[in-house]
Amino acid sequence: MDDPSNSSKKSMPHSINTLTNRQRNIAKGHLIDLNNKVYGIFPSFSPLHLELAPGSHIIDNFLDCFSFNLTNKKKEKDKICFQELDEMVLQSSSFPSTAIVVTDASIKNDIATSISHVHLVNHPLIKTVHHAAFITSMEAELFAIRCGINQACTKENVSKIVVVTDSIHAAKKIFNSKSHPYQTHTMAILSELHQFFNINQENSIEFWECSSCLKWRFHQDINKDSKSFNLTPSFPCKISWDYCKKIDSDNIINQWKMTFQALDGKGRQFLDPVDDNLNIIEPVYTKGGP
């Protein structure tokens, strides 16, 4: 009989340790040994999910039930956004059936904090706080929106939900039927909204953009709250693939900066790209990815 202690020491046929250097180079990314129980992968979305079935898309059946209120630099400069948000709150205070959901997320020491505040007339503030390690800001923002919508949908007599966020690009992902890494959260949100709209065809949801620099009082409160936590990361149990891609992108950006800061690296004929204010342009993250 084979000694079980010896068999346990043998490497698995598909273990990372059995990969050749060429196979490792082809992978071009982080290699996570799934045989090691301390690692895990966040669940991916199901392509057979009901929300992705033909004829079930929320944008086809409830197109008039959701809308976006976007901002721009001119509106921010003229404080128009500030006034519009205040007017929206004032109008909502006259309708007990309206729920205002304010969300925010921040990352410190590789730990993300997702917070949502749900405001209802004649009801105490509903506050949810969640922490997650080794995820991206997009995932954290989407999860905050997901929690806020979930809380609002569970309240009776709510017919209108207003989501105020500084990550409107994350909210737009909810109604993007194309494949993307955040569909675990978007499918959960769409399922909630599907039920919410089916209850009454007049039910609706609005997404309002509110930049953090605007310092609107409701969002400023939650922004300070999200940054007040000072947590120390514990031993990682899960790492999202999107977080791994972010680390790779950060390394590329840092390498680019190091290369072109040195005169020998960028060459004599290289011109520094500058913006309208003559500031040197550096590679940065765009909304939704590097």
Backbone as a ProteinNet text record, in pm:
[ID]
protein_1_A
[PRIMARY]
MDDPSNSSKKSMPHSINTLTNRQRNIAKGHLIDLNNKVYGIFPSFSPLHLELAPGSHIIDNFLDCFSFNLTNKKKEKDKICFQELDEMVLQSSSFPSTAIVVTDASIKNDIATSISHVHLVNHPLIKTVHHAAFITSMEAELFAIRCGINQACTKENVSKIVVVTDSIHAAKKIFNSKSHPYQTHTMAILSELHQFFNINQENSIEFWECSSCLKWRFHQDINKDSKSFNLTPSFPCKISWDYCKKIDSDNIINQWKMTFQALDGKGRQFLDPVDDNLNIIEPVYTKGGP
[TERTIARY]
85.4	0	88.6	48.8	126.9	115.3	224.1	225.7	151.2	39.3	-38.3	40.9	137.9	216.7	301	348.9	428.6	343.8	222.6	135	88	74.4	29.1	134.8	261.4	369.1	389.7	333.3	349.1	269.7	324.9	256.3	141.7	35.7	-80.4	-44.6	-111.7	-75.9	-94	-183	-207.1	-158.9	-63.5	-12.1	76	85.7	171.3	316.2	353.9	493.4	534.3	436.2	468.6	479.3	449.5	455.2	599.5	623.8	755.2	767.2	888.6	909.8	832.7	826.9	753.8	604.4	548.8	407.2	378.6	474.3	456.4	457.5	544.7	552.1	426.8	370.9	247.7	132.3	130.3	20.6	12.1	127	133.4	45.1	54	-26.4	3.5	-77.7	-57.8	-96.8	-14.3	-42.7	-81.2	-204.8	-254.2	-275.5	-212.6	-222	-353.2	-449	-580.1	-575.8	-465.4	-451.5	-422.7	-380.9	-355.6	-486.8	-533.5	-667.2	-678	-563.8	-573.6	-615.6	-615.1	-656	-795.9	-859.3	-990.6	-1018.4	-1127.3	-1165.6	-1309.9	-1339.8	-1478.1	-1561.8	-1685.4	-1767.5	-1794.7	-1790.1	-1817.6	-1967.3	-2011.1	-2153	-2191.5	-2319.5	-2368.9	-2426.5	-2378.6	-2433.3	-2577.9	-2624.7	-2762.5	-2854.6	-2806	-2887.2	-3011.4	-3121.9	-3250.8	-3243.8	-3166.1	-3158.1	-3089.6	-3014.8	-2945.9	-3021.6	-3134.4	-3212.6	-3281.2	-3295.9	-3364.1	-3505.7	-3539.1	-3671.1	-3683.4	-3577.9	-3582.7	-3496.1	-3425.8	-3339.3	-3420.9	-3372.6	-3446.6	-3452.9	-3352.3	-3352.7	-3456.8	-3501.9	-3606.1	-3745.5	-3761.2	-3894	-3928	-3825.3	-3850.9	-3763.1	-3754.3	-3665.9	-3702	-3830.6	-3875.3	-3870.2	-3825.2	-3828.7	-3697.3	-3593.4	-3466.5	-3407.5	-3330.6	-3271.8	-3145.5	-3063.9	-2939.1	-2937.8	-2895.1	-2877.6	-2727.9	-2665.6	-2520.5	-2481.5	-2356.7	-2304.2	-2190.1	-2144.1	-2027.8	-1953.9	-1837.6	-1753.8	-1821.2	-1898.8	-1966	-2071.8	-2147.5	-2250.5	-2188.9	-2074.2	-2006.5	-1953.8	-1896.6	-1839	-1946.5	-2062.8	-2171.2	-2259.7	-2220.3	-2295.8	-2438.4	-2457.7	-2591.1	-2622.1	-2521.4	-2540.5	-2585.1	-2521.1	-2553	-2700.6	-2744	-2882.1	-2980.4	-2946.4	-3035.2	-3051.1	-2941.8	-2948.5	-3033.1	-3016.3	-3097.7	-3245.6	-3275.8	-3415.6	-3473.8	-3392.8	-3438.8	-3475	-3390.6	-3417.7	-3543	-3558.6	-3675	-3804.3	-3802.8	-3920.3	-3948.8	-3842.6	-3859.8	-3917.8	-3888.6	-3940	-4091.9	-4151.2	-4297.8	-4362	-4279.5	-4331.6	-4270.5	-4346	-4293.9	-4257.2	-4301.2	-4273.6	-4138.2	-4062	-3931.3	-3819.6	-3727.2	-3609.8	-3485.2	-3408	-3282.7	-3167.4	-3093.8	-2981.6	-2851.7	-2769.2	-2639.2	-2530.7	-2440.2	-2338.4	-2198.4	-2102.4	-1962.8	-1875.8	-1751.8	-1655.8	-1516.5	-1430.8	-1291.6	-1204.4	-1076.8	-981.9	-861.5	-828.5	-712.8	-646	-515.6	-440.6	-494.8	-537.3	-590.9	-722.8	-788.3	-919.7	-1022.2	-1123.3	-1228.4	-1342.9	-1394	-1510.8	-1623.4	-1733.3	-1851.6	-1963.5	-2015.4	-2117.7	-2236.8	-2354.8	-2476.4	-2564.1	-2623.3	-2719.3	-2853.1	-2957.1	-3091.1	-3175.5	-3222.2	-3303.4	-3449.2	-3536.5	-3681.1	-3750.6	-3854.9	-3929	-3989.5	-3971.3	-4025.9	-3971.4	-3849.8	-3783.8	-3639.7	-3585.2	-3443.6	-3352.7	-3234.9	-3137.1	-3101	-3102	-3061.5	-2919.6	-2828.4	-2687.2	-2630.3	-2560.7	-2492.2	-2344.1	-2259.7	-2115.1	-2058.3	-1978.7	-1915.7	-1768.6	-1686.4	-1543.6	-1504.3	-1411.6	-1359.5	-1213.5	-1133.4	-990.4	-957	-863.2	-805.5	-909.6	-988.2	-1078.6	-1054.4	-1109.2	-1089.5	-1197.4	-1173.9	-1271	-1402.6	-1395.5	-1518.7	-1605.7	-1543.4	-1617.9	-1677.5	-1600.2	-1648	-1765.9	-1755.9	-1864.3	-1991.4	-1976.4	-2093.4	-2160	-2077.4	-2134.2	-2209.4	-2159.5	-2229.8	-2366	-2368.7	-2495.1	-2589	-2534.1	-2614	-2680.1	-2603.8	-2658.3	-2766.1	-2742.1	-2839.4	-2970.8	-2962.6	-3084.8	-3158.7	-3083.5	-3145.4	-3224.1	-3165.8	-3234.9	-3360.1	-3350.5	-3465.6	-3579	-3545.1	-3648.5	-3723.7	-3664.1	-3730.3	-3831.1	-3829.6	-3921.6	-4056.7	-4161.1	-4296.5	-4329	-4413.4	-4466.5	-4361.7	-4244.3	-4144.1	-4167.8	-4192.7	-4219.8	-4112.3	-4024.7	-3918.5	-3789.6	-3681.1	-3549.9	-3457.9	-3390.4	-3293.5	-3156.6	-3065.8	-2930.8	-2836.2	-2767.4	-2669.7	-2530.4	-2445.2	-2312.9	-2211.2	-2085.3	-1978.5	-1914.8	-1970.6	-1920.2	-2031.9	-2075.2	-2185.5	-2144.4	-2012.8	-1966.1	-1988.3	-1982.5	-2010.9	-2158.7	-2244.6	-2389.1	-2429.6	-2360.8	-2393.1	-2362.6	-2270.4	-2238.4	-2358.8	-2450.4	-2566.9	-2648.5	-2660.1	-2746.1	-2665.8	-2539.4	-2454.2	-2466.4	-2530.9	-2555.8	-2434.9	-2329.1	-2209.2	-2132.6	-2044.6	-1968.1	-1864.8	-1862.3	-1763.2	-1742.2	-1632.8	-1597.6	-1690.8	-1784.8	-1864.2	-2006.8	-2031.2	-2168.6	-2224.3	-2138.9	-2191.1	-2277.6	-2229.8	-2305.1	-2420	-2394.5	-2499.2	-2619	-2594.7	-2707.1	-2791.6	-2726.6	-2801.4	-2885.5	-2828.1	-2902.2	-3019.4	-2995.2	-3101.8	-3216.1	-3183.8	-3289.4	-3376.4	-3312.2	-3388.5	-3477.9	-3420.5	-3497.9	-3609.9	-3584.8	-3689	-3812.3	-3790.5	-3901.9	-3966.6	-3883.4	-3933.9	-4023.7	-3984.3	-4063.1	-4187	-4178	-4294	-4406.5	-4370.2	-4473.5	-4567.9	-4509	-4588.9	-4512.6	-4578.9	-4514	-4473.7	-4530.1	-4496.5	-4372	-4323.9	-4203.3	-4084	-3990.7	-3877.8	-3753.6	-3640	-3513.7	-3433.8	-3372.3	-3289.1	-3148.3	-3049.1	-2910.2	-2856.5	-2817.4	-2766.3	-2616.4	-2543.2	-2399.3	-2369.2	-2283.4	-2244.1	-2095.7	-2016.2	-1872.1	-1835.4	-1731.9	-1687.9	-1641.8	-1580.7	-1531.9	-1646.2	-1767.6	-1882.5	-1915.9	-1884.2	-1905.9	-2052.4	-2139.4	-2281.6	-2301.1	-2382.8	-2383.9	-2412.3	-2509.1	-2542.1	-2425.7	-2364.9	-2254.9	-2127.1	-2110.5	-1992.9	-1992.4	-2110.1	-2120.6	-2076.4	-2124.4	-2091.2	-1947.1	-1895.5	-1756.7	-1661.9	-1692.3	-1611.2	-1622.3	-1742.3	-1765.3	-1681.8	-1677.7	-1604.9	-1454.5	-1404.2	-1260.9	-1221.4	-1319.8	-1290.1	-1235.9	-1255.4	-1208.6	-1059.5	-988.3	-845	-818.8	-840.4	-831.7	-698.1	-653.9	-530.9	-567.6	-515.6	-552.9	-506.4	-594.5	-558.6	-504.1	-473.5	-420.5	-524.9	-490.8	-591.8	-655.2	-786.2	-857.5	-912.2	-930	-981.6	-915.7	-888.1	-831.7	-910.7	-964.2	-1040.8	-945.6	-985.4	-902.7	-882.7	-985.7	-973.9	-869	-858.1	-754.7	-616.1	-601.7	-473.4	-436.7	-535.8	-508.8	-468.7	-528.3	-494.7	-348.4	-302.4	-163	-69.2	-103.9	-21.5	-17.1	-133.2	-140.5	-60.2	-68	11.1	160	203.4	344.6	387.4	298.9	329.1	343	249.8	254.2	381.1	414.4	535.4	661.2	661	776.5	788.5	674.8	673.9	731.7	690.1	739	889.1	935.6	1077.6	1161.2	1107.3	1181	1195.5	1086.3	1087.3	1124.7	1146.3	1202.9	1354.1	1414	1558.1	1586.1	1676.9	1707.4	1759	1839.6	1893.6	1784.1	1678	1571.3	1480.1	1452.4	1355.2	1419.5	1549.5	1613.8	1615.9	1702.4	1719.4	1604.5	1541.1	1437.3	1296.8	1288.1	1157.6	1100.4	976.7	909.7	811.3	814.2	720.2	579.9	479.3	341.2	289.7	229.5	178.8	33.6	-37.5	-176.8	-183.8	-304.8	-323.9	-252.9	-228	-159.5	-10.1	40.3	182	229.6	133.8	170.2	195.7	298.5	333.3	221.8	179.2	73	133.3	76.4	120.9	7.1	38.6	-67.4	-144.2	-275.5	-359.8	-471.2	-552.2	-666.9	-783.6	-845.8	-971.5	-1083	-1200.1	-1313.3	-1349.5	-1330.3	-1363.6	-1243.4	-1124.5	-1006.6	-885.5	-767.6	-644.7	-632.2
-120.1	0	124.5	224.3	347.3	426.8	491.1	577.4	706.6	734.3	856.1	983.1	982	1102.8	1135.2	1029.4	1052.2	1100.9	1042.7	1081.8	1224.9	1272.5	1410.1	1510.4	1466.6	1556.9	1568.5	1473.3	1478.1	1595.2	1659.5	1773.2	1725.4	1800.6	1767.1	1778.7	1702.6	1706.4	1842.5	1925.3	2058.5	2168.1	2134.9	2233	2334.5	2454.8	2559.9	2513.9	2429.6	2384.7	2303.1	2247.9	2165.5	2247.3	2378.4	2461.4	2488.6	2486.7	2523.2	2675.3	2724.5	2869.3	2927.2	2853.1	2900.8	2913.9	2815.7	2822.1	2938.3	2965	3076.9	3209.7	3220.5	3343.7	3364.1	3253.9	3263.5	3314.8	3277.6	3318.2	3469.2	3537.9	3684.6	3744	3693.9	3747.8	3676.2	3706.6	3644.3	3497.1	3412.3	3269.7	3236.1	3196.2	3165.3	3015.2	2953.9	2810.3	2779.2	2725.7	2696.2	2574.2	2496.2	2384.8	2435.3	2560.6	2620.1	2676.4	2625.9	2661.2	2806.4	2874.8	3013.2	3106.4	3057.7	3141.9	3103.1	3193.4	3166.2	3265.2	3245.1	3334.1	3373	3500.6	3542.5	3475	3436.7	3367.7	3454.4	3393.3	3466.3	3460.9	3540.7	3544.3	3422	3391.3	3279.1	3330.5	3280.2	3325.9	3281.4	3188.9	3141.3	3212.9	3319.7	3394.9	3448.3	3450.5	3492.8	3633	3721.9	3859.9	3870.2	3765.4	3766.7	3689.5	3630.9	3553.5	3646.9	3602.8	3686.3	3721.7	3848.1	3894.2	3932.7	3907.5	3938.7	4058.3	4115.8	4229.3	4345.1	4401.9	4509.1	4633.7	4652.8	4770.6	4756.3	4633	4611.1	4621.9	4578.5	4572.1	4692.7	4759.5	4871.2	4990.3	5023.8	5131.1	5266	5288.8	5417.2	5422.5	5314.9	5308.9	5351.4	5373.1	5416.7	5530.3	5616.5	5732.3	5775	5858	5907.6	6060	6120.4	6264.9	6290.7	6329.2	6345.5	6489.8	6506.6	6641.1	6669.3	6791.9	6829.4	6941	6977.3	7075.5	7211.9	7248.1	7379.1	7382.5	7273.4	7266.7	7267.3	7198.8	7197.8	7336.8	7403.8	7536.7	7637.2	7627.6	7721.9	7678.6	7569.4	7515.7	7473.8	7447.6	7404.5	7266	7179.3	7043.4	7049.5	7135.5	7151.7	7190.1	7285.9	7332.3	7224.2	7150.9	7045	6934	6899.4	6795.6	6841.6	6966.3	7019	7021.8	7061	7064.1	6923.5	6826.8	6688.1	6637.5	6669.2	6626.9	6696	6823.5	6898.6	6840.9	6807	6747	6607.9	6532.2	6395.8	6395.9	6503.2	6510.3	6521	6557.3	6567.5	6435.8	6337.5	6209.2	6096.6	6041.2	5933.7	5807.2	5798.8	5678.2	5684.7	5792.1	5807.5	5774.2	5690.2	5653.4	5711.7	5786.7	5843.7	5758	5699.3	5611.2	5683.5	5709.9	5774.3	5669.3	5651.9	5547.6	5605.5	5535.8	5573.7	5455	5457.1	5351.4	5410.7	5354.6	5397.1	5275.6	5287.6	5177.4	5230.3	5163	5198.9	5070.1	5061.4	4940.4	4815.7	4832.7	4721.8	4667.4	4739.6	4700.3	4802.8	4755.1	4842.9	4853.5	4973.9	5000.2	5049.9	4976.2	5013	5053.1	5174.7	5227.4	5279	5255.6	5312.5	5368.7	5485.4	5548.7	5558	5509.6	5515.2	5611.8	5718.2	5820.9	5804.4	5789.3	5780.4	5879.6	5942.3	6039.5	5969.8	6031.1	5980.9	5843.2	5814.3	5688.4	5718.5	5639.9	5660.2	5623	5678.2	5650.7	5501.7	5443.4	5303.8	5303.2	5246.2	5252.1	5110.8	5082.2	4954	4979.6	4900.8	4911.6	4772.5	4759.5	4630.9	4653.7	4557.7	4562.9	4441.1	4461.8	4351.9	4379.5	4273.6	4289.3	4252.6	4326.8	4295.9	4295.6	4402.6	4424.2	4565	4595.5	4726.8	4824.3	4951.4	5054	5036.6	4990.2	4967.4	4861.2	4753	4648.2	4699.3	4779.3	4833.9	4929	5013.7	5108.9	5035.7	4935	4859.3	4786.4	4734.4	4662.8	4758.8	4880.9	4980.5	5013	5030.7	5056.9	4937.9	4819.9	4697.2	4689.6	4718.4	4712.8	4818.4	4939.8	5046.8	5017.1	4968.1	4934.3	4820.1	4723.2	4610	4657	4749.5	4800.7	4879	4959.3	5040.2	4953.1	4847	4760.1	4679.6	4659.7	4581.6	4663.9	4796.2	4881.6	4890.3	4883.1	4889.2	5030.2	5034.8	5160.3	5248.1	5194.7	5270.8	5250.1	5360.1	5351.7	5420.3	5495.4	5564.1	5558.9	5522.8	5515.6	5613.9	5697.1	5791.4	5754.3	5712.8	5673.8	5789.8	5838.4	5946.9	5887.2	5898	5837.7	5923.9	5912.9	5982	5889.5	5770.6	5673.1	5635.4	5734.3	5709.7	5609.8	5601.7	5504.7	5362.5	5343.7	5211.8	5179.2	5278.3	5257.1	5221.1	5278.8	5248.8	5103.4	5042.6	4902.2	4811.7	4856.4	4775	4740.2	4835.6	4816.7	4781.9	4745.3	4703.1	4552.2	4508.1	4365	4291.8	4365.3	4300.1	4235.7	4144.3	4073.4	4166.9	4169.9	4247.8	4182.8	4215	4143.3	4167.9	4260.7	4299.4	4244.3	4145.2	4099.5	4021.6	3979	3917.2	4017.5	4141	4244.8	4297.8	4320.3	4379.6	4286.5	4154.8	4061	4063.4	4076.5	4084	4211.1	4322.4	4449	4441.8	4385.8	4375.3	4287.1	4181.8	4095.2	4172.6	4254.5	4336.9	4435.9	4502	4602.1	4537.3	4417.7	4347.6	4325.5	4278.1	4257.6	4389.9	4492.2	4624.5	4683	4669.2	4722.3	4637.9	4508.5	4420.8	4446.5	4495.7	4525.8	4633.5	4733.7	4843.1	4904	4915.6	4971.8	5118.1	5184.5	5324.2	5338.6	5229.8	5236.9	5277.6	5350.2	5400.3	5414.4	5429.3	5453.1	5556.1	5648.6	5752.2	5744	5767.4	5769.8	5911.6	5972.1	6109.1	6107.5	6179.2	6191.1	6305.8	6277.3	6378.9	6364.3	6452.7	6446.5	6474.4	6407.3	6427.1	6570.1	6630.5	6768.2	6869	6828	6917.8	6943.8	6847	6857.4	6882.5	6812.3	6816.1	6745.2	6799	6758.1	6609.1	6553.3	6411.7	6322.1	6357.3	6275.6	6302.4	6422.3	6454.8	6374.1	6354.8	6276.1	6131.8	6073.6	5932.7	5918.5	6021.7	6018.4	6019.4	6103.4	6106.3	5974.5	5917.4	5790.8	5678.3	5676.3	5568.4	5577.5	5697	5716.7	5712.6	5697.7	5699.8	5567.3	5460.4	5329.8	5313.8	5259.9	5235.1	5089	5003.3	4859.6	4805.9	4699.3	4631.6	4503.9	4483.9	4364.2	4238	4140.5	4010	3923.6	3799.5	3709.8	3693	3714.7	3713.7	3577.4	3577	3451.6	3451.8	3570.1	3579	3695.4	3677.6	3783.6	3787.2	3901.2	3909.4	3923.1	3869.8	3878.5	4023.5	4106.2	4245.7	4316.7	4276.4	4333.6	4294.5	4170.2	4126.1	4208.6	4236.6	4317.2	4459.6	4509.5	4644.6	4650.2	4547	4545	4544.7	4465.1	4462.9	4600.8	4666.5	4798.9	4901.4	4892.7	4984.3	4966.4	4841.7	4815.1	4871.9	4863.5	4917.2	5069.1	5134.3	5279.9	5324.3	5255.6	5291.6	5270.5	5163.4	5138	5245.9	5288.9	5395.7	5523.7	5558.2	5679.9	5673	5557.3	5542.5	5550.9	5491.6	5489.1	5627.7	5704.2	5832.5	5949.9	5923.2	6027.8	6036.5	5924	5922.1	5969.9	6064.2	6120.2	6013	5921	5816.5	5723.9	5710.2	5617.8	5672.5	5803	5857.1	5912.2	5924.9	5970.5	6121.8	6170	6315.3	6381.5	6308.4	6368.1	6349.6	6293.2	6267.1	6394.8	6427.4	6545.5	6502	6569.7	6537.9	6583	6492.7	6534.7	6621.5	6734.4	6827.3	6860.6	6904.1	6944.5	7095.1	7150.9	7293.3	7383.7	7331.4	7410.7	7380.6	7313	7278.6	7182.3	7107.2	7002.1	6872.8	6798.8	6674.2	6571.9	6511.2	6412.1	6276.3	6208.6	6074.9	5976.4	5849.9	5750.1	5732.1	5727.5	5713.5	5615.1	5584.9	5498.3	5577.7	5523.4	5581	5517.1	5571.3	5514.9	5378.8	5278	5143.3	5058	5112.5	5030.9	5115.4	5050.4	5125.7	5178.4
0	0	0	-77.5	-86.2	41.9	76.2	193.9	162.8	233.3	201.9	220.1	312.9	334.7	213.9	142.3	22.4	-92.9	-104.8	-215.1	-201.2	-75.1	-55.2	-94.1	-93.6	-126.9	-276.4	-353.2	-497.5	-555	-654.6	-714.6	-801.2	-802.5	-883	-1030.5	-1120.2	-1262.7	-1325.9	-1268.7	-1326	-1232	-1144.7	-1050.6	-1122.1	-1063.6	-1120.4	-1125.9	-1030	-1024	-1145.6	-1218.1	-1334.4	-1462.9	-1458.2	-1577.6	-1617.6	-1747.2	-1797.5	-1801.9	-1822.4	-1832.1	-1949.9	-2060.2	-2178.2	-2146.7	-2074.4	-2039	-1944.5	-1853.5	-1763	-1838	-1939.3	-2018.4	-2101.6	-2152.1	-2232	-2145.6	-2017.2	-1928.8	-1915.6	-1911.6	-1907.8	-1797.2	-1680.5	-1571.7	-1442	-1339.7	-1209.8	-1216.3	-1159.4	-1152.6	-1009.6	-989.9	-856.2	-846.2	-749.3	-730.7	-660.1	-734.4	-677.6	-586.7	-589.7	-497.2	-356	-346.2	-216.3	-163.9	-51.6	-1.5	44.7	62.2	109.5	-2	-126.1	-237.6	-283.3	-351.4	-407.9	-517.3	-588.2	-697.4	-676.8	-694.1	-683.4	-791.6	-761	-859.8	-981.5	-1098	-1221.7	-1250.8	-1345.9	-1379	-1461.1	-1462.8	-1540.9	-1672.6	-1787.8	-1915.7	-1935.8	-1850.7	-1860.8	-1762.7	-1702.8	-1607.6	-1677.1	-1603.4	-1660.1	-1718.7	-1655	-1702.7	-1838.6	-1879.1	-2007.7	-2114.6	-2076.5	-2173.1	-2272.4	-2398.1	-2498.6	-2453.4	-2464.7	-2425.5	-2279.4	-2201.5	-2058.3	-2020.2	-2117.8	-2087.8	-2031.8	-1922.7	-1857.1	-1944.9	-2030.3	-2117.9	-2228.5	-2254.2	-2355.3	-2295.7	-2171.6	-2110.8	-2023.9	-1969.2	-1876.7	-1910.9	-2036.2	-2080.6	-2019.7	-1993.9	-1939.8	-1787.2	-1724.1	-1578.3	-1513.1	-1591.3	-1532.7	-1615.2	-1547.9	-1616	-1542.5	-1610.2	-1554.5	-1559.1	-1450.1	-1444.4	-1430.4	-1541.4	-1545.1	-1520.4	-1484.8	-1461.1	-1557.3	-1555.9	-1636.2	-1562.7	-1615.6	-1546.4	-1535.8	-1639.6	-1635.6	-1525.9	-1514.2	-1411.6	-1272	-1258.1	-1128.7	-1093.4	-1194.2	-1170.5	-1131.5	-1195.9	-1168.6	-1052.1	-984.4	-869.8	-908	-1038.9	-1082.4	-1025.7	-1023.4	-969.8	-824	-748.9	-607.9	-590.8	-670.8	-661.8	-704.1	-810.4	-858.9	-755.7	-689.2	-586.5	-468.1	-427.8	-318.2	-355.5	-476.6	-522.8	-527.3	-569.6	-574.7	-435.1	-335.5	-197.8	-145.5	-176.6	-130.4	-188.8	-316.8	-379.3	-322.5	-297.8	-246.1	-105.4	-30	106.9	110.4	-2.7	-11	-52.8	-86.6	-133.7	-50.2	44.8	130.6	53.6	-71.6	-150.6	-222	-199	-264.7	-166.7	-211.7	-131.9	-197.9	-121.9	-172.8	-122.1	-214.9	-181.7	-217	-117.5	-138.9	-113.7	-210.2	-198.3	-216.6	-158.4	-175.8	-136.8	-184.2	-151.1	-150	-68.4	-63	-35.6	-71.6	-50.9	25.6	134.2	215.9	263.3	245.3	282	213.4	87.3	6.7	60.6	151.2	201.2	154.1	85.2	32.6	132.9	146.6	230.6	142	139.7	60.4	156.5	138.1	228.6	147.8	200.8	141.5	252.8	226.6	317	244.2	305.3	246.4	329.1	263.1	329.4	288.9	388	367.3	459.5	409	489.3	611.2	727.8	854.4	892.7	846	881	922.6	1014.1	1050.1	933.6	935.5	830.4	830	710.8	694.4	639.5	714.9	679.2	668.9	559.8	543.8	518.5	583.4	568.7	544.7	438.9	407.3	375	413.1	384.3	300.8	210.8	129.2	97.6	93.6	67.8	-75.8	-133.2	-263.1	-375	-383	-495.1	-548	-664.3	-724.5	-677	-703.7	-664.9	-739.2	-865.5	-941.8	-874.9	-830.6	-762.1	-631.5	-559.7	-432.2	-454	-555.9	-584.7	-626.5	-711.7	-756.9	-640.5	-551	-436.8	-344.9	-329.1	-248	-309.8	-442.6	-512.5	-497.5	-509.3	-495.3	-358.2	-251.6	-115.8	-95.1	-146.9	-130.7	-200.4	-324.1	-398.7	-330.4	-279.9	-210.7	-88.2	-11.2	107	68.3	-37	-78.7	-130.5	-202.8	-260.8	-155.5	-40.8	63.7	143.4	126.4	200.4	129.9	210	154.2	105.7	4.8	-50	-116.7	-145.1	-219.6	-368.7	-439.6	-583.3	-666.7	-600.8	-673.3	-591.9	-659.6	-595.5	-666.9	-589.6	-644.8	-589.1	-676.5	-635.9	-665.7	-563.1	-578.6	-557.3	-657.8	-651.1	-724.3	-682.5	-754.7	-857.9	-874	-972.6	-1068.7	-1145.3	-1238.1	-1345.5	-1375.6	-1473.5	-1424	-1291.6	-1235.3	-1247.6	-1224.7	-1236	-1378.4	-1476.5	-1615.9	-1651.1	-1578.1	-1601.9	-1577.1	-1492.5	-1457.7	-1581.2	-1672.7	-1790.1	-1915.1	-1896	-2006.3	-2021.9	-2128.8	-2148.6	-2205.4	-2239	-2289.5	-2174.8	-2208.4	-2106.8	-2043.2	-1910.1	-1836.7	-1699.8	-1630	-1506.6	-1388.5	-1401.8	-1285.2	-1290.2	-1374.3	-1394.3	-1276.3	-1185.2	-1063	-988.2	-976.7	-906.6	-992	-1120	-1204.8	-1219.7	-1228.2	-1238.9	-1112.4	-996.5	-870.5	-865.1	-911.1	-912.4	-1010.3	-1128.8	-1228.8	-1180.2	-1107.4	-1052.7	-954.7	-871	-776.4	-850.5	-951.1	-1025.7	-1106.1	-1158.3	-1234.3	-1146.1	-1025.6	-933	-895.6	-875.8	-837.9	-946.4	-1072.1	-1182.4	-1209.3	-1183.6	-1207.3	-1108.1	-989.1	-890	-941.7	-1004.3	-1059.5	-1176.5	-1290.2	-1409.2	-1390	-1287.3	-1260.8	-1172.9	-1116.6	-1034.4	-1120.7	-1061.1	-1139	-1051.9	-1117.9	-1050	-1128.4	-1056.7	-1118.3	-1059.3	-1144.8	-1101.2	-1119.1	-1008.6	-1010.8	-985.5	-1068.5	-1049.9	-954.1	-856.4	-759.2	-731.5	-786.6	-767.3	-621.3	-573	-434	-409.8	-512.1	-496.3	-486.2	-520.2	-507.6	-360.7	-274.3	-129.7	-96	-167.6	-133.8	-0.8	86.4	226.9	246.2	173.5	192.3	148.4	35.7	-13	67	114.6	194.9	325.2	383.4	506.3	483.5	375.9	350	302.3	235	190	310.5	409.2	531.4	606.8	605	674.5	612.5	479.4	411.5	434	459	479.7	628	715.2	859	910	832.6	876.7	847.2	943.6	926.8	961.8	863.2	884.8	837.3	900.3	861	786.7	666	590.6	659.1	667.1	721.6	609	639.5	536.5	426.9	301	195.2	176.8	163.3	136.3	-5	-63	-199.7	-270.7	-398.4	-480.5	-610.7	-645.5	-769.9	-887.5	-1000.6	-1120.3	-1162.1	-1140.8	-1180	-1095	-969	-882.4	-932.5	-978.8	-1034.2	-1156.7	-1241.6	-1360.9	-1322.6	-1215.2	-1169.3	-1125.5	-1056.1	-1010.3	-1130.8	-1233	-1353.6	-1418.7	-1425.3	-1487.3	-1408.1	-1276	-1192.3	-1218.5	-1232	-1259.1	-1394.2	-1493.8	-1626.9	-1621.1	-1549.1	-1537	-1464.5	-1355.6	-1280.9	-1364.3	-1443.5	-1529.6	-1636.7	-1689.8	-1791.1	-1731.4	-1609.3	-1545.5	-1521.9	-1473.9	-1445.7	-1574	-1682.1	-1807.9	-1867	-1869.3	-1938.5	-1848.8	-1722.2	-1637.8	-1657.9	-1699.2	-1723.7	-1865.5	-1881.1	-2012.5	-2107.8	-2057.3	-2143.3	-2193.3	-2114	-2153	-2259.2	-2256.7	-2351	-2478.3	-2481.9	-2605.1	-2617	-2703	-2716.6	-2789.7	-2881.9	-2965.8	-2906.5	-2787.2	-2728.4	-2667.5	-2701.5	-2647.1	-2540.4	-2427	-2320.4	-2360.5	-2357	-2384.8	-2271.1	-2305.8	-2204.5	-2233.8	-2130.1	-2146.4	-2172.3	-2166.6	-2196	-2095.8	-1974.5	-1871.8	-1866	-1970.7	-1982	-1873.2	-1814.7	-1719.8	-1795.7	-1754.2	-1822.6	-1804.2	-1914.3	-1912.2	-1880.3	-1782.9	-1746.9	-1769.3	-1793.8	-1810.8	-1680.8	-1689.6	-1570.2	-1602.2	-1502.1	-1522.2	-1579.4	-1680.3	-1726.7	-1648	-1658	-1583.9	-1640.4	-1559	-1601	-1630.4	-1631.4	-1657.4	-1682.8	-1699.1	-1719	-1861
[MASK]
++++++++++++++++++++++++++++++++++++++++++++++++++++++++++++++++++++++++++++++++++++++++++++++++++++++++++++++++++++++++++++++++++++++++++++++++++++++++++++++++++++++++++++++++++++++++++++++++++++++++++++++++++++++++++++++++++++++++++++++++++++++++++++++++++++++++++++++++++++++++++++++++++

